[in-house]
Amino acid sequence: MLESGETKSITELAAREEIDNSYMFRMLNLTTLAPDIVAAILDETLPQHVTVHELAISPPLLWKEQRARIGVVGEELQD
């Protein structure tokens, strides 16, 4: 909706969807996660100490730093 111009801001999108602004911002943060971290969320294979809520709060921009934040060494999460 943002890309198509249906809404002009994240705040407007949150109001349209009838959700809290802070929740909308956290969910949008998830779109910046490394593909292997997203796959681990969907496959429910994240390390036990990591929650999606934690990942949604100010994730590092660099994928390597995201992996380090959750304690994963190397380039991708392992099964």
PyMOL Python script that loads the backbone (N, CA, C, O; Angstrom):
from pymol import cmd

cmd.read_pdbstr("""\
ATOM      1  N   MET A   1       0.810  -1.182   0.000  1.00  0.00           N
ATOM      2  CA  MET A   1       0.000   0.000   0.000  1.00  0.00           C
ATOM      3  C   MET A   1       0.863   1.260   0.000  1.00  0.00           C
ATOM      4  O   MET A   1       0.495   2.277  -0.588  1.00  0.00           O
ATOM      5  N   LEU A   2       2.005   1.179   0.661  1.00  0.00           N
ATOM      6  CA  LEU A   2       2.920   2.310   0.616  1.00  0.00           C
ATOM      7  C   LEU A   2       3.506   2.469  -0.778  1.00  0.00           C
ATOM      8  O   LEU A   2       3.560   3.577  -1.311  1.00  0.00           O
ATOM      9  N   GLU A   3       3.940   1.369  -1.365  1.00  0.00           N
ATOM     10  CA  GLU A   3       4.558   1.419  -2.685  1.00  0.00           C
ATOM     11  C   GLU A   3       3.581   1.864  -3.761  1.00  0.00           C
ATOM     12  O   GLU A   3       3.964   2.569  -4.695  1.00  0.00           O
ATOM     13  N   SER A   4       2.338   1.463  -3.640  1.00  0.00           N
ATOM     14  CA  SER A   4       1.344   1.826  -4.658  1.00  0.00           C
ATOM     15  C   SER A   4       0.807   3.239  -4.477  1.00  0.00           C
ATOM     16  O   SER A   4       0.145   3.773  -5.367  1.00  0.00           O
ATOM     17  N   GLY A   5       1.091   3.848  -3.321  1.00  0.00           N
ATOM     18  CA  GLY A   5       0.609   5.194  -3.060  1.00  0.00           C
ATOM     19  C   GLY A   5      -0.764   5.247  -2.422  1.00  0.00           C
ATOM     20  O   GLY A   5      -1.318   6.329  -2.228  1.00  0.00           O
ATOM     21  N   GLU A   6      -1.326   4.078  -2.090  1.00  0.00           N
ATOM     22  CA  GLU A   6      -2.640   4.056  -1.444  1.00  0.00           C
ATOM     23  C   GLU A   6      -2.593   4.753  -0.093  1.00  0.00           C
ATOM     24  O   GLU A   6      -3.566   5.380   0.328  1.00  0.00           O
ATOM     25  N   THR A   7      -1.454   4.638   0.582  1.00  0.00           N
ATOM     26  CA  THR A   7      -1.247   5.364   1.825  1.00  0.00           C
ATOM     27  C   THR A   7       0.055   6.145   1.685  1.00  0.00           C
ATOM     28  O   THR A   7       0.953   5.750   0.942  1.00  0.00           O
ATOM     29  N   LYS A   8       0.143   7.263   2.411  1.00  0.00           N
ATOM     30  CA  LYS A   8       1.295   8.148   2.259  1.00  0.00           C
ATOM     31  C   LYS A   8       2.335   7.977   3.350  1.00  0.00           C
ATOM     32  O   LYS A   8       3.448   8.490   3.229  1.00  0.00           O
ATOM     33  N   SER A   9       1.992   7.268   4.407  1.00  0.00           N
ATOM     34  CA  SER A   9       2.944   7.093   5.499  1.00  0.00           C
ATOM     35  C   SER A   9       2.660   5.803   6.245  1.00  0.00           C
ATOM     36  O   SER A   9       1.597   5.199   6.101  1.00  0.00           O
ATOM     37  N   ILE A  10       3.619   5.400   7.036  1.00  0.00           N
ATOM     38  CA  ILE A  10       3.443   4.207   7.864  1.00  0.00           C
ATOM     39  C   ILE A  10       2.354   4.451   8.897  1.00  0.00           C
ATOM     40  O   ILE A  10       1.570   3.553   9.202  1.00  0.00           O
ATOM     41  N   THR A  11       2.303   5.652   9.428  1.00  0.00           N
ATOM     42  CA  THR A  11       1.269   6.010  10.398  1.00  0.00           C
ATOM     43  C   THR A  11      -0.117   5.897   9.770  1.00  0.00           C
ATOM     44  O   THR A  11      -1.048   5.387  10.395  1.00  0.00           O
ATOM     45  N   GLU A  12      -0.250   6.373   8.535  1.00  0.00           N
ATOM     46  CA  GLU A  12      -1.532   6.279   7.829  1.00  0.00           C
ATOM     47  C   GLU A  12      -1.892   4.819   7.554  1.00  0.00           C
ATOM     48  O   GLU A  12      -3.055   4.432   7.665  1.00  0.00           O
ATOM     49  N   LEU A  13      -0.902   4.018   7.198  1.00  0.00           N
ATOM     50  CA  LEU A  13      -1.139   2.598   6.957  1.00  0.00           C
ATOM     51  C   LEU A  13      -1.603   1.904   8.233  1.00  0.00           C
ATOM     52  O   LEU A  13      -2.529   1.095   8.199  1.00  0.00           O
ATOM     53  N   ALA A  14      -0.965   2.216   9.350  1.00  0.00           N
ATOM     54  CA  ALA A  14      -1.359   1.621  10.629  1.00  0.00           C
ATOM     55  C   ALA A  14      -2.797   1.999  10.970  1.00  0.00           C
ATOM     56  O   ALA A  14      -3.569   1.155  11.425  1.00  0.00           O
ATOM     57  N   ALA A  15      -3.155   3.248  10.756  1.00  0.00           N
ATOM     58  CA  ALA A  15      -4.527   3.693  11.039  1.00  0.00           C
ATOM     59  C   ALA A  15      -5.515   2.972  10.127  1.00  0.00           C
ATOM     60  O   ALA A  15      -6.586   2.556  10.568  1.00  0.00           O
ATOM     61  N   ARG A  16      -5.156   2.828   8.869  1.00  0.00           N
ATOM     62  CA  ARG A  16      -6.032   2.141   7.918  1.00  0.00           C
ATOM     63  C   ARG A  16      -6.256   0.683   8.324  1.00  0.00           C
ATOM     64  O   ARG A  16      -7.362   0.158   8.193  1.00  0.00           O
ATOM     65  N   GLU A  17      -5.197   0.036   8.817  1.00  0.00           N
ATOM     66  CA  GLU A  17      -5.287  -1.365   9.223  1.00  0.00           C
ATOM     67  C   GLU A  17      -5.779  -1.526  10.664  1.00  0.00           C
ATOM     68  O   GLU A  17      -5.955  -2.643  11.151  1.00  0.00           O
ATOM     69  N   GLU A  18      -5.998  -0.399  11.330  1.00  0.00           N
ATOM     70  CA  GLU A  18      -6.489  -0.367  12.707  1.00  0.00           C
ATOM     71  C   GLU A  18      -5.558  -1.110  13.664  1.00  0.00           C
ATOM     72  O   GLU A  18      -5.991  -1.911  14.493  1.00  0.00           O
ATOM     73  N   ILE A  19      -4.254  -0.815  13.519  1.00  0.00           N
ATOM     74  CA  ILE A  19      -3.259  -1.369  14.434  1.00  0.00           C
ATOM     75  C   ILE A  19      -2.382  -0.238  14.964  1.00  0.00           C
ATOM     76  O   ILE A  19      -2.316   0.844  14.380  1.00  0.00           O
ATOM     77  N   ASP A  20      -1.722  -0.506  16.066  1.00  0.00           N
ATOM     78  CA  ASP A  20      -0.865   0.472  16.718  1.00  0.00           C
ATOM     79  C   ASP A  20       0.349   0.800  15.845  1.00  0.00           C
ATOM     80  O   ASP A  20       0.905  -0.078  15.186  1.00  0.00           O
ATOM     81  N   ASN A  21       0.752   2.072  15.849  1.00  0.00           N
ATOM     82  CA  ASN A  21       1.921   2.493  15.063  1.00  0.00           C
ATOM     83  C   ASN A  21       3.163   1.701  15.411  1.00  0.00           C
ATOM     84  O   ASN A  21       3.896   1.272  14.519  1.00  0.00           O
ATOM     85  N   SER A  22       3.413   1.499  16.699  1.00  0.00           N
ATOM     86  CA  SER A  22       4.639   0.803  17.107  1.00  0.00           C
ATOM     87  C   SER A  22       4.647  -0.638  16.601  1.00  0.00           C
ATOM     88  O   SER A  22       5.700  -1.159  16.234  1.00  0.00           O
ATOM     89  N   TYR A  23       3.491  -1.277  16.580  1.00  0.00           N
ATOM     90  CA  TYR A  23       3.401  -2.644  16.051  1.00  0.00           C
ATOM     91  C   TYR A  23       3.710  -2.637  14.552  1.00  0.00           C
ATOM     92  O   TYR A  23       4.431  -3.505  14.062  1.00  0.00           O
ATOM     93  N   MET A  24       3.169  -1.664  13.830  1.00  0.00           N
ATOM     94  CA  MET A  24       3.417  -1.563  12.391  1.00  0.00           C
ATOM     95  C   MET A  24       4.908  -1.383  12.121  1.00  0.00           C
ATOM     96  O   MET A  24       5.457  -2.034  11.233  1.00  0.00           O
ATOM     97  N   PHE A  25       5.565  -0.510  12.875  1.00  0.00           N
ATOM     98  CA  PHE A  25       6.994  -0.307  12.689  1.00  0.00           C
ATOM     99  C   PHE A  25       7.784  -1.572  12.976  1.00  0.00           C
ATOM    100  O   PHE A  25       8.722  -1.889  12.245  1.00  0.00           O
ATOM    101  N   ARG A  26       7.425  -2.302  14.025  1.00  0.00           N
ATOM    102  CA  ARG A  26       8.127  -3.553  14.338  1.00  0.00           C
ATOM    103  C   ARG A  26       7.947  -4.566  13.214  1.00  0.00           C
ATOM    104  O   ARG A  26       8.904  -5.237  12.829  1.00  0.00           O
ATOM    105  N   MET A  27       6.739  -4.684  12.686  1.00  0.00           N
ATOM    106  CA  MET A  27       6.499  -5.649  11.613  1.00  0.00           C
ATOM    107  C   MET A  27       7.269  -5.263  10.354  1.00  0.00           C
ATOM    108  O   MET A  27       7.788  -6.133   9.654  1.00  0.00           O
ATOM    109  N   LEU A  28       7.347  -3.982  10.065  1.00  0.00           N
ATOM    110  CA  LEU A  28       8.124  -3.545   8.898  1.00  0.00           C
ATOM    111  C   LEU A  28       9.610  -3.818   9.088  1.00  0.00           C
ATOM    112  O   LEU A  28      10.315  -4.095   8.117  1.00  0.00           O
ATOM    113  N   ASN A  29      10.096  -3.742  10.324  1.00  0.00           N
ATOM    114  CA  ASN A  29      11.499  -4.076  10.596  1.00  0.00           C
ATOM    115  C   ASN A  29      11.816  -5.511  10.192  1.00  0.00           C
ATOM    116  O   ASN A  29      12.939  -5.803   9.783  1.00  0.00           O
ATOM    117  N   LEU A  30      10.853  -6.395  10.301  1.00  0.00           N
ATOM    118  CA  LEU A  30      11.082  -7.795   9.942  1.00  0.00           C
ATOM    119  C   LEU A  30      11.400  -7.966   8.459  1.00  0.00           C
ATOM    120  O   LEU A  30      12.003  -8.965   8.066  1.00  0.00           O
ATOM    121  N   THR A  31      10.999  -6.999   7.634  1.00  0.00           N
ATOM    122  CA  THR A  31      11.263  -7.098   6.195  1.00  0.00           C
ATOM    123  C   THR A  31      12.735  -6.880   5.862  1.00  0.00           C
ATOM    124  O   THR A  31      13.153  -7.110   4.728  1.00  0.00           O
ATOM    125  N   THR A  32      13.526  -6.436   6.841  1.00  0.00           N
ATOM    126  CA  THR A  32      14.953  -6.200   6.595  1.00  0.00           C
ATOM    127  C   THR A  32      15.829  -7.367   7.045  1.00  0.00           C
ATOM    128  O   THR A  32      17.053  -7.301   6.938  1.00  0.00           O
ATOM    129  N   LEU A  33      15.212  -8.426   7.545  1.00  0.00           N
ATOM    130  CA  LEU A  33      15.989  -9.558   8.048  1.00  0.00           C
ATOM    131  C   LEU A  33      16.596 -10.380   6.925  1.00  0.00           C
ATOM    132  O   LEU A  33      16.060 -10.443   5.819  1.00  0.00           O
ATOM    133  N   ALA A  34      17.720 -11.006   7.226  1.00  0.00           N
ATOM    134  CA  ALA A  34      18.394 -11.893   6.276  1.00  0.00           C
ATOM    135  C   ALA A  34      17.452 -13.025   5.863  1.00  0.00           C
ATOM    136  O   ALA A  34      16.662 -13.500   6.678  1.00  0.00           O
ATOM    137  N   PRO A  35      17.529 -13.455   4.614  1.00  0.00           N
ATOM    138  CA  PRO A  35      16.629 -14.514   4.135  1.00  0.00           C
ATOM    139  C   PRO A  35      16.665 -15.787   4.972  1.00  0.00           C
ATOM    140  O   PRO A  35      15.627 -16.419   5.169  1.00  0.00           O
ATOM    141  N   ASP A  36      17.841 -16.178   5.468  1.00  0.00           N
ATOM    142  CA  ASP A  36      17.915 -17.397   6.272  1.00  0.00           C
ATOM    143  C   ASP A  36      17.241 -17.215   7.626  1.00  0.00           C
ATOM    144  O   ASP A  36      16.724 -18.177   8.193  1.00  0.00           O
ATOM    145  N   ILE A  37      17.242 -15.996   8.147  1.00  0.00           N
ATOM    146  CA  ILE A  37      16.549 -15.742   9.413  1.00  0.00           C
ATOM    147  C   ILE A  37      15.043 -15.785   9.190  1.00  0.00           C
ATOM    148  O   ILE A  37      14.306 -16.324  10.015  1.00  0.00           O
ATOM    149  N   VAL A  38      14.587 -15.220   8.079  1.00  0.00           N
ATOM    150  CA  VAL A  38      13.153 -15.284   7.739  1.00  0.00           C
ATOM    151  C   VAL A  38      12.728 -16.740   7.579  1.00  0.00           C
ATOM    152  O   VAL A  38      11.676 -17.141   8.077  1.00  0.00           O
ATOM    153  N   ALA A  39      13.548 -17.533   6.882  1.00  0.00           N
ATOM    154  CA  ALA A  39      13.237 -18.955   6.699  1.00  0.00           C
ATOM    155  C   ALA A  39      13.164 -19.667   8.044  1.00  0.00           C
ATOM    156  O   ALA A  39      12.292 -20.511   8.251  1.00  0.00           O
ATOM    157  N   ALA A  40      14.074 -19.333   8.961  1.00  0.00           N
ATOM    158  CA  ALA A  40      14.066 -19.957  10.293  1.00  0.00           C
ATOM    159  C   ALA A  40      12.810 -19.580  11.073  1.00  0.00           C
ATOM    160  O   ALA A  40      12.283 -20.396  11.829  1.00  0.00           O
ATOM    161  N   ILE A  41      12.327 -18.348  10.896  1.00  0.00           N
ATOM    162  CA  ILE A  41      11.077 -17.938  11.536  1.00  0.00           C
ATOM    163  C   ILE A  41       9.935 -18.788  10.990  1.00  0.00           C
ATOM    164  O   ILE A  41       9.151 -19.351  11.754  1.00  0.00           O
ATOM    165  N   LEU A  42       9.847 -18.876   9.677  1.00  0.00           N
ATOM    166  CA  LEU A  42       8.754 -19.620   9.035  1.00  0.00           C
ATOM    167  C   LEU A  42       8.821 -21.113   9.316  1.00  0.00           C
ATOM    168  O   LEU A  42       7.791 -21.775   9.447  1.00  0.00           O
ATOM    169  N   ASP A  43      10.046 -21.643   9.410  1.00  0.00           N
ATOM    170  CA  ASP A  43      10.233 -23.074   9.677  1.00  0.00           C
ATOM    171  C   ASP A  43      10.227 -23.402  11.169  1.00  0.00           C
ATOM    172  O   ASP A  43      10.316 -24.564  11.566  1.00  0.00           O
ATOM    173  N   GLU A  44      10.119 -22.349  11.987  1.00  0.00           N
ATOM    174  CA  GLU A  44      10.149 -22.495  13.449  1.00  0.00           C
ATOM    175  C   GLU A  44      11.435 -23.161  13.922  1.00  0.00           C
ATOM    176  O   GLU A  44      11.414 -24.031  14.793  1.00  0.00           O
ATOM    177  N   THR A  45      12.566 -22.737  13.330  1.00  0.00           N
ATOM    178  CA  THR A  45      13.857 -23.308  13.695  1.00  0.00           C
ATOM    179  C   THR A  45      14.829 -22.270  14.258  1.00  0.00           C
ATOM    180  O   THR A  45      16.035 -22.512  14.301  1.00  0.00           O
ATOM    181  N   LEU A  46      14.313 -21.121  14.687  1.00  0.00           N
ATOM    182  CA  LEU A  46      15.166 -20.135  15.342  1.00  0.00           C
ATOM    183  C   LEU A  46      15.734 -20.753  16.620  1.00  0.00           C
ATOM    184  O   LEU A  46      15.102 -21.616  17.230  1.00  0.00           O
ATOM    185  N   PRO A  47      16.922 -20.310  17.021  1.00  0.00           N
ATOM    186  CA  PRO A  47      17.421 -20.769  18.332  1.00  0.00           C
ATOM    187  C   PRO A  47      16.376 -20.461  19.404  1.00  0.00           C
ATOM    188  O   PRO A  47      15.687 -19.444  19.330  1.00  0.00           O
ATOM    189  N   GLN A  48      16.262 -21.327  20.386  1.00  0.00           N
ATOM    190  CA  GLN A  48      15.205 -21.214  21.390  1.00  0.00           C
ATOM    191  C   GLN A  48      15.205 -19.893  22.147  1.00  0.00           C
ATOM    192  O   GLN A  48      14.150 -19.425  22.576  1.00  0.00           O
ATOM    193  N   HIS A  49      16.371 -19.293  22.313  1.00  0.00           N
ATOM    194  CA  HIS A  49      16.458 -18.053  23.084  1.00  0.00           C
ATOM    195  C   HIS A  49      16.028 -16.813  22.291  1.00  0.00           C
ATOM    196  O   HIS A  49      15.974 -15.716  22.847  1.00  0.00           O
ATOM    197  N   VAL A  50      15.724 -16.975  21.003  1.00  0.00           N
ATOM    198  CA  VAL A  50      15.385 -15.838  20.130  1.00  0.00           C
ATOM    199  C   VAL A  50      13.885 -15.802  19.870  1.00  0.00           C
ATOM    200  O   VAL A  50      13.270 -16.824  19.569  1.00  0.00           O
ATOM    201  N   THR A  51      13.309 -14.615  19.991  1.00  0.00           N
ATOM    202  CA  THR A  51      11.894 -14.452  19.674  1.00  0.00           C
ATOM    203  C   THR A  51      11.736 -13.499  18.495  1.00  0.00           C
ATOM    204  O   THR A  51      12.591 -12.646  18.254  1.00  0.00           O
ATOM    205  N   VAL A  52      10.657 -13.647  17.778  1.00  0.00           N
ATOM    206  CA  VAL A  52      10.369 -12.757  16.653  1.00  0.00           C
ATOM    207  C   VAL A  52      10.220 -11.331  17.167  1.00  0.00           C
ATOM    208  O   VAL A  52      10.641 -10.382  16.506  1.00  0.00           O
ATOM    209  N   HIS A  53       9.625 -11.183  18.332  1.00  0.00           N
ATOM    210  CA  HIS A  53       9.468  -9.847  18.921  1.00  0.00           C
ATOM    211  C   HIS A  53      10.831  -9.167  19.091  1.00  0.00           C
ATOM    212  O   HIS A  53      10.979  -7.988  18.769  1.00  0.00           O
ATOM    213  N   GLU A  54      11.820  -9.903  19.594  1.00  0.00           N
ATOM    214  CA  GLU A  54      13.160  -9.341  19.752  1.00  0.00           C
ATOM    215  C   GLU A  54      13.773  -8.964  18.408  1.00  0.00           C
ATOM    216  O   GLU A  54      14.434  -7.931  18.291  1.00  0.00           O
ATOM    217  N   LEU A  55      13.556  -9.795  17.402  1.00  0.00           N
ATOM    218  CA  LEU A  55      14.104  -9.522  16.078  1.00  0.00           C
ATOM    219  C   LEU A  55      13.468  -8.287  15.442  1.00  0.00           C
ATOM    220  O   LEU A  55      14.095  -7.617  14.622  1.00  0.00           O
ATOM    221  N   ALA A  56      12.246  -7.991  15.812  1.00  0.00           N
ATOM    222  CA  ALA A  56      11.520  -6.867  15.222  1.00  0.00           C
ATOM    223  C   ALA A  56      11.918  -5.521  15.815  1.00  0.00           C
ATOM    224  O   ALA A  56      11.567  -4.476  15.266  1.00  0.00           O
ATOM    225  N   ILE A  57      12.639  -5.533  16.921  1.00  0.00           N
ATOM    226  CA  ILE A  57      13.027  -4.289  17.573  1.00  0.00           C
ATOM    227  C   ILE A  57      14.427  -3.894  17.121  1.00  0.00           C
ATOM    228  O   ILE A  57      15.409  -4.533  17.499  1.00  0.00           O
ATOM    229  N   SER A  58      14.518  -2.866  16.334  1.00  0.00           N
ATOM    230  CA  SER A  58      15.790  -2.293  15.864  1.00  0.00           C
ATOM    231  C   SER A  58      16.787  -3.334  15.370  1.00  0.00           C
ATOM    232  O   SER A  58      17.895  -3.417  15.899  1.00  0.00           O
ATOM    233  N   PRO A  59      16.422  -4.125  14.373  1.00  0.00           N
ATOM    234  CA  PRO A  59      17.402  -5.103  13.869  1.00  0.00           C
ATOM    235  C   PRO A  59      18.568  -4.392  13.183  1.00  0.00           C
ATOM    236  O   PRO A  59      18.366  -3.366  12.534  1.00  0.00           O
ATOM    237  N   PRO A  60      19.784  -4.923  13.317  1.00  0.00           N
ATOM    238  CA  PRO A  60      20.915  -4.345  12.587  1.00  0.00           C
ATOM    239  C   PRO A  60      20.639  -4.410  11.083  1.00  0.00           C
ATOM    240  O   PRO A  60      19.938  -5.306  10.613  1.00  0.00           O
ATOM    241  N   LEU A  61      21.186  -3.470  10.346  1.00  0.00           N
ATOM    242  CA  LEU A  61      20.970  -3.462   8.902  1.00  0.00           C
ATOM    243  C   LEU A  61      21.763  -4.549   8.186  1.00  0.00           C
ATOM    244  O   LEU A  61      21.294  -5.123   7.203  1.00  0.00           O
ATOM    245  N   LEU A  62      22.971  -4.832   8.683  1.00  0.00           N
ATOM    246  CA  LEU A  62      23.805  -5.837   8.029  1.00  0.00           C
ATOM    247  C   LEU A  62      23.382  -7.243   8.460  1.00  0.00           C
ATOM    248  O   LEU A  62      23.200  -7.509   9.648  1.00  0.00           O
ATOM    249  N   TRP A  63      23.231  -8.126   7.491  1.00  0.00           N
ATOM    250  CA  TRP A  63      22.793  -9.492   7.798  1.00  0.00           C
ATOM    251  C   TRP A  63      23.778 -10.197   8.712  1.00  0.00           C
ATOM    252  O   TRP A  63      23.369 -10.955   9.592  1.00  0.00           O
ATOM    253  N   LYS A  64      25.065  -9.963   8.519  1.00  0.00           N
ATOM    254  CA  LYS A  64      26.082 -10.585   9.365  1.00  0.00           C
ATOM    255  C   LYS A  64      25.873 -10.171  10.823  1.00  0.00           C
ATOM    256  O   LYS A  64      26.009 -10.995  11.728  1.00  0.00           O
ATOM    257  N   GLU A  65      25.544  -8.903  11.050  1.00  0.00           N
ATOM    258  CA  GLU A  65      25.296  -8.411  12.404  1.00  0.00           C
ATOM    259  C   GLU A  65      23.992  -8.977  12.968  1.00  0.00           C
ATOM    260  O   GLU A  65      23.890  -9.202  14.174  1.00  0.00           O
ATOM    261  N   GLN A  66      23.002  -9.206  12.116  1.00  0.00           N
ATOM    262  CA  GLN A  66      21.755  -9.832  12.565  1.00  0.00           C
ATOM    263  C   GLN A  66      22.038 -11.238  13.069  1.00  0.00           C
ATOM    264  O   GLN A  66      21.554 -11.642  14.127  1.00  0.00           O
ATOM    265  N   ARG A  67      22.825 -11.975  12.303  1.00  0.00           N
ATOM    266  CA  ARG A  67      23.169 -13.346  12.699  1.00  0.00           C
ATOM    267  C   ARG A  67      23.958 -13.349  14.006  1.00  0.00           C
ATOM    268  O   ARG A  67      23.723 -14.189  14.874  1.00  0.00           O
ATOM    269  N   ALA A  68      24.890 -12.413  14.146  1.00  0.00           N
ATOM    270  CA  ALA A  68      25.678 -12.327  15.369  1.00  0.00           C
ATOM    271  C   ALA A  68      24.785 -11.986  16.558  1.00  0.00           C
ATOM    272  O   ALA A  68      25.000 -12.492  17.659  1.00  0.00           O
ATOM    273  N   ARG A  69      23.798 -11.146  16.347  1.00  0.00           N
ATOM    274  CA  ARG A  69      22.888 -10.750  17.424  1.00  0.00           C
ATOM    275  C   ARG A  69      22.130 -11.942  17.991  1.00  0.00           C
ATOM    276  O   ARG A  69      21.867 -12.007  19.191  1.00  0.00           O
ATOM    277  N   ILE A  70      21.783 -12.883  17.120  1.00  0.00           N
ATOM    278  CA  ILE A  70      21.045 -14.045  17.624  1.00  0.00           C
ATOM    279  C   ILE A  70      21.962 -15.209  17.951  1.00  0.00           C
ATOM    280  O   ILE A  70      21.505 -16.290  18.324  1.00  0.00           O
ATOM    281  N   GLY A  71      23.272 -14.977  17.807  1.00  0.00           N
ATOM    282  CA  GLY A  71      24.234 -15.985  18.219  1.00  0.00           C
ATOM    283  C   GLY A  71      24.551 -17.018  17.174  1.00  0.00           C
ATOM    284  O   GLY A  71      24.987 -18.122  17.503  1.00  0.00           O
ATOM    285  N   VAL A  72      24.337 -16.678  15.905  1.00  0.00           N
ATOM    286  CA  VAL A  72      24.641 -17.616  14.826  1.00  0.00           C
ATOM    287  C   VAL A  72      25.980 -17.222  14.224  1.00  0.00           C
ATOM    288  O   VAL A  72      26.174 -16.070  13.837  1.00  0.00           O
ATOM    289  N   VAL A  73      26.902 -18.172  14.144  1.00  0.00           N
ATOM    290  CA  VAL A  73      28.210 -17.919  13.569  1.00  0.00           C
ATOM    291  C   VAL A  73      28.190 -18.441  12.143  1.00  0.00           C
ATOM    292  O   VAL A  73      27.646 -19.513  11.876  1.00  0.00           O
ATOM    293  N   GLY A  74      28.773 -17.699  11.242  1.00  0.00           N
ATOM    294  CA  GLY A  74      28.805 -18.121   9.844  1.00  0.00           C
ATOM    295  C   GLY A  74      27.821 -17.311   9.024  1.00  0.00           C
ATOM    296  O   GLY A  74      27.221 -16.356   9.520  1.00  0.00           O
ATOM    297  N   GLU A  75      27.662 -17.683   7.807  1.00  0.00           N
ATOM    298  CA  GLU A  75      26.859 -16.915   6.874  1.00  0.00           C
ATOM    299  C   GLU A  75      25.379 -17.232   6.892  1.00  0.00           C
ATOM    300  O   GLU A  75      24.566 -16.383   6.525  1.00  0.00           O
ATOM    301  N   GLU A  76      25.006 -18.438   7.313  1.00  0.00           N
ATOM    302  CA  GLU A  76      23.590 -18.791   7.306  1.00  0.00           C
ATOM    303  C   GLU A  76      23.255 -19.655   8.501  1.00  0.00           C
ATOM    304  O   GLU A  76      24.111 -20.337   9.064  1.00  0.00           O
ATOM    305  N   LEU A  77      21.996 -19.610   8.872  1.00  0.00           N
ATOM    306  CA  LEU A  77      21.518 -20.500   9.940  1.00  0.00           C
ATOM    307  C   LEU A  77      21.625 -21.935   9.476  1.00  0.00           C
ATOM    308  O   LEU A  77      21.407 -22.234   8.302  1.00  0.00           O
ATOM    309  N   GLN A  78      21.956 -22.809  10.380  1.00  0.00           N
ATOM    310  CA  GLN A  78      22.041 -24.232  10.066  1.00  0.00           C
ATOM    311  C   GLN A  78      20.836 -24.955  10.655  1.00  0.00           C
ATOM    312  O   GLN A  78      20.350 -24.585  11.724  1.00  0.00           O
ATOM    313  N   ASP A  79      20.357 -25.974   9.968  1.00  0.00           N
ATOM    314  CA  ASP A  79      19.237 -26.771  10.472  1.00  0.00           C
ATOM    315  C   ASP A  79      19.644 -27.606  11.658  1.00  0.00           C
ATOM    316  O   ASP A  79      18.823 -28.339  12.209  1.00  0.00           O
TER     317      ASP A  79
END
""", "prot")
cmd.dss("prot")
cmd.show_as("cartoon", "prot")
cmd.util.cbc("prot")
cmd.orient("prot")
